């Protein structure tokens, strides 16, 4: 996971004045039951073995890197890169004293500082939807650093599938579309099978996976975007006040529900002819 948990844009003022909020946001997202349930699915599709070299692109605070490191053992190695110096520093701190074969560094997913065929496995989770650069190029770069017969495993959400029960249906549809359009690659989840095939990977497998979003985290996810949408004139103050009032009332009566669909996609780089 990289940048903002679940792809949500954090308020710039909050991120700038309270860097710790970003880390708390990372951790809260990773504690969601649906996200926790995702981890073993991705591990299964990585098909890890002892001694392998693994790359995590968009490693965030490094929890998944450390989990993978225990699978590949002391003869293997896991490199986690992230565009955020704050996340890399925290990942390094959390891994200290654990005797794991891991390295963390600030890096650019668009131009990985690795030679062709450098790693056996590559993993990225909730990266493409908000990463700078075209998803096709990013997947191509991750494929480039895979050795022949190496595995690439990705997970991305599809924000057009955000389901919300608790407020006016028509206005909720507008909120969902506005949020999805505000994410750099908001619908990238559904494109993963094509992206992997276009990168030349074979035996592409896809697993749909839903993530429920509890009420408190839902507020974190949507509030920053809707504040910006209000400023941009996409909604009137009256519309958003009414919508949030309905959401709050639904939660108070046990009627609020939200979830989003994502997709795990995995593929294998062909062997050399």
FENPEJO-V469142 format. One record per pair of residues at least 24 apart in sequence whose C-alpha atoms are under 6 Angstrom apart, sorted by the first residue. I is the first residue (numbers start at 0). J is the second residue. Records with the same first field share a line. If there is no record, write none. Layout:
I=J / J
This chain:
0=57 / 58 / 59 / 124 / 125
1=57 / 58 / 59 / 126
4=28
7=220
10=223
33=210
50=74 / 75
51=75 / 119
52=76 / 77 / 118 / 119
53=77 / 118 / 119 / 120 / 121
54=78 / 121
55=79 / 121 / 122 / 123
56=80 / 123
57=81
59=86
60=86 / 89 / 90
61=90
73=100
76=100 / 101
77=101
78=102 / 103
79=103
80=104 / 105 / 106
81=105 / 106
82=106 / 107
109=137
115=143 / 144
116=144 / 145 / 146
117=144 / 145
118=145 / 146
119=145 / 146 / 149
120=149 / 150 / 151
121=151
122=151 / 152 / 153
123=153
124=153 / 154
125=154 / 155
128=183 / 184 / 185 / 187
129=183 / 184
139=198
147=268 / 269 / 270
148=267 / 268 / 269 / 270
149=267 / 268
150=266 / 267
151=265 / 266
152=264 / 265
153=263 / 264
154=262 / 263
155=188 / 261 / 262
156=188 / 261
157=185 / 186 / 188 / 261
158=185 / 186
160=259 / 260
161=258 / 259
162=257 / 258
163=256 / 257
164=255 / 256
165=246 / 249 / 255
166=245 / 246
188=261 / 262
200=266 / 267 / 268
201=266 / 267
202=266
203=265 / 266
204=264 / 265
205=263 / 264
206=262 / 263
207=261 / 262
208=260 / 261 / 262
209=259 / 260 / 261
210=258 / 259
211=257 / 258
212=257 / 258
